[in-house]
């Protein structure tokens, strides 16, 4: 359940007026560009950016958490 999470990650909220993350604390906002309607090369760039950020977040979490064994 999201309310039990220590950290919440949002890749981006396209509609700032009704974004559900407005009511969530401890949020890492990614600000990822919306791929909707973009050409495939741009979608691929966005996909690669998401992958890089997820990998970096996982690395950072492992480094900062003594409970996680590498």
C-alpha positions in Angstrom: 0.0 0.0 0.0 1.4 3.4 -1.0 0.7 4.9 2.4 3.1 2.4 4.0 6.0 3.2 1.7 8.9 5.2 3.0 9.6 6.8 -0.4 7.2 7.3 -3.3 8.4 7.8 -6.9 6.3 9.6 -9.5 7.7 9.6 -13.0 5.7 12.7 -13.9 2.2 14.1 -13.7 0.9 15.6 -16.9 -2.2 17.2 -15.3 -0.9 19.4 -12.5 -4.4 20.4 -11.4 -5.6 16.9 -10.6 -2.3 15.0 -10.0 -2.8 12.5 -7.1 0.7 13.1 -6.0 -0.3 16.6 -4.7 -1.5 14.8 -1.5 1.5 12.4 -1.1 4.5 13.2 1.2 8.1 11.9 0.8 7.7 12.0 -3.0 10.5 11.8 -5.5 9.2 13.6 -8.6 10.8 12.4 -11.8 9.4 15.0 -14.2 9.7 12.5 -17.1 8.4 13.8 -20.4 5.0 12.3 -21.5 5.7 10.0 -24.5 2.1 10.2 -25.8 2.1 11.3 -29.4 5.9 11.5 -29.7 7.8 9.8 -32.5 9.4 6.5 -31.7 12.9 7.9 -31.4 11.8 10.3 -28.7 9.8 7.5 -27.0 13.0 5.4 -27.0 14.9 8.3 -25.4 12.3 8.6 -22.7 12.4 4.9 -22.1 16.2 5.0 -21.7 15.9 7.9 -19.3 13.4 5.9 -17.2 15.7 2.9 -17.1 18.7 5.0 -16.1 16.8 6.7 -13.3 15.4 3.4 -12.0 18.9 1.8 -12.0 20.3 4.9 -10.2 17.5 4.9 -7.6 18.1 1.1 -6.9 21.8 1.7 -6.5 21.2 4.6 -4.1 18.7 2.7 -2.1 21.1 -0.3 -1.7 23.9 2.0 -0.6 21.7 3.8 2.0 20.0 0.8 3.5 22.0 -1.4 5.8 19.2 -4.1 5.6 19.8 -4.7 1.9 22.6 -7.2 1.1 24.5 -6.6 -2.1 
